[in-house]
Structure formats: structure tokens, C-alpha cells
Amino acid sequence: MFDQLKPQPADALLSLIKLYNADPRDSKIDLGVGVYRDETGGTPVFAAVKSAERRLIETQDSKAYLGPEGDVGFVAAVCDLALDGAVADDRVAGLQTPGGTGALRLAIELVVRNLPEATFWVGTPTWPVHMSILTGLGARVRTYEHFDVQRQAFNADAMLAAAREAGRGDIFLLHGCCHNPTGADLAPEHWREVAQILSANGAVPLIDLAYHGLGEGLGADAAGARHMIGALPEALIAYSCDKNFGVYRERTGAVFAIAADCAAAEVAGSNLATIARNNWSMPPDHGAAVARLILTDAELRVQWQDELQGMQARLSRIRQRLAACGKAGDVDLSHIAAQRGMFATLPLSPAAIAALRERHGVYMAGSGRINIAGLAERDCDRFAAALADVEG
Ligand code: PMP
């Protein structure tokens, strides 16, 4: 049987890690994989997470099954954290999911199974897994240009034109904040305009909120999503706690269906639960239990927010430092200050990306995406000089 299968391409970023690990140069810089790193290059466990884990070990008295909806206390706490009362609780159906990926998978499968005619509108470039989940499920997809990499410019006109073209029941995918891979987020007026357009044509937003708190802060990063769901009768939100709690491998996330009324929310929730049951039965517990303990304990919550704010401040500092380097050969780094979160995508040729790796020990994705957090402050000038060398 297995000889009938075609081998699948290896994950490009994982291959890059292997190359990076094999590079003996002390000065090497890893801008590939999308995890946060501190100034020393580490991705430590949050102190608040460690405290919550200790508490969990002492107090958890059973590991019996929960339902497909997972830890309902976690779901309620994340709903408050993300939506902050922007919509009445009884219009929201929420489920814990294995990470933001599981949340996206559930939201997309809910639509494709029940409304196969719906078109998903996706701005490019986007996180590649968006596309692979959509195409894997046979969804109808239309793309538009979110960001022009050569000009380093967010294309608001293309986004608004796509929103106008979307039809009733179509799904409009948006990154809530810290756009992956470009860092180019919607400004508040763009959120207002898209919300207005979707409310007129009956299309439904699917908001992927995977970096809440890493852009400008917990309030500002969710403001667009909150405005949108306040303005529309229906929305879907895929939320990841993996970055903002640093619990990546614990697979911690939630999906929220916001429905027009309480009865519709209940039906949406029951459909989501059925799909979850058929996929993974129920989500892994540990990360969600930890996040619930943190979010519902005043002291732990303050500690977590401080740690998260420290990460956000470091990302902003690196962005400022890079932007201050100005032009590095043909690449203008000044745009990086206005972008948000962990990523930027630079207009680099494959030859330049290879030369950065070979001549300077700088490792990045073939798309030109860099993980801002992979740079220590002291690396910024050296990185700009390396760019100037390969692109000069
Ligand atoms: N959405 C985006 C835009 C992401 O970048 C990621 C993680 N790389 C996710 C969702 C999913 O995150 P998780 O690890 O929680 O599945």
C-alpha cells in the first residue's frame, strides 16, 4: 500500500534548523522558525507558567476525560481576554482546541462541511498553513494582495476591493494582529471600513488571533477583532495561546463562533463539538489548565502580563534598531518600525538569501521572512551590513 504514496516535501523551516545546527560559526543568526527568543536566544518558560504548573500538580485531582469542548473555564477566560465583552456571552460558542491550528481547522471545516459554496478570501502572502488547511479541505479560495513585498507596502485598496466582492456567507480571513509573515496590520480605520463592507454584504470574518499581546499590547491588538464582532451579526475567531503564554508544544488554543443570537450560538457550538470529536475527540489539557490558572488568579495574571509586555517591548526595540539602519543595499529597513509582531518579509532574491546563509551565517526562510525575535540588539547592525553586502 505505502508504495502508492508520493513523498511529501520536508518542512522547509525544519530543514533550515538542521543546516543552522550544523553551522560551526559562533556568529550565526537564526531568523527562521517562528518562536519568540529573548536577548540570549532562548525561549524560556514564563515564570507565571512555571508557578501555575506547580499549582496544577498540587491541585489537579483527576485526569479523567473532559468533553470535546475541553476546559470550559479556560474557554471562558480566553473569551474575556480576547473579546472583553464586545458581544453578549450567550452569542458566543467557544471550544478549546489543539492550538490556533486546531481552531482554524475547526472553523474552516465547519464552513466547508455545511456551506461548500462559500468562498474564503485570503490576503497574500499569508501563513502557509492557512492555505494548506483550506486546500486540504477542498475549500473555495480567492486571494488578493495583502502586502506588496517589493514596495514593502500594505495594500489596503486590494483588501477593501476583495471585501466588496465577497458575497453573502463568504468567509473573509483576517490576521487579528502581528500579521504572519509581513507584520503589516490593519489600522483602526481599515477595521472599521472592512466591518462596514462585510456588514453590508453579509460575508463573515474569520479572525486569526495568534499573537495577542505581542504587537502593541493586549487592548490594542484585539481592538480590530472586537470592533468587527461588535459590528457584525456573525464571526469566527481562531485564538492561539501558544505564543502569548509561550506554551507552543502544549497546543493551547480556542475557537469562537459568534452567532446572531443565543439559539444559533448553541447550534454552532454543537456542530463545532461534533467536528472536534471526529478529529481529535478532545484537546490536550495541560496548556489550557495552566492558562486558566493564570488568567483567573490576580497575582499570576499580573506576572504573566508583565512578562508578555517585556516580550512586546523587546520586539519593538529590535524593530526600532533595524529601522534606524535605513537602507541596507537595496533593502529599505525603515518600514520595519511601523510593522508589528514577530515577522517581517524582506524583498530578497533566493541568491541573496543563500548568500546571507553561506557568507554571513544568517538563516531565514526562502520567502524572505525574518523572525525579528531571532535578533539580539547587538546583532542588528551586523544583520543590516550583511544585507547590504548581499544586496548591494
Ligand atoms: N495562525 C498564525 C498566523 C500563526 O502564525 C500560527 C503559528 N505559527 C498559528 C495560527 C497557529 O498557532 P499554534 O501553534 O497555536 O497552532
Boltz pocket constraint, residues with backbone or C-beta under 6 A from the ligand:
constraints:
  - pocket:
      binder: B
      contacts: [[A, 34], [A, 98], [A, 99], [A, 100], [A, 101], [A, 102], [A, 127], [A, 175], [A, 178], [A, 180], [A, 208], [A, 210], [A, 239], [A, 240], [A, 241], [A, 242], [A, 243], [A, 248], [A, 251], [A, 252], [A, 253]]
      max_distance: 6.0
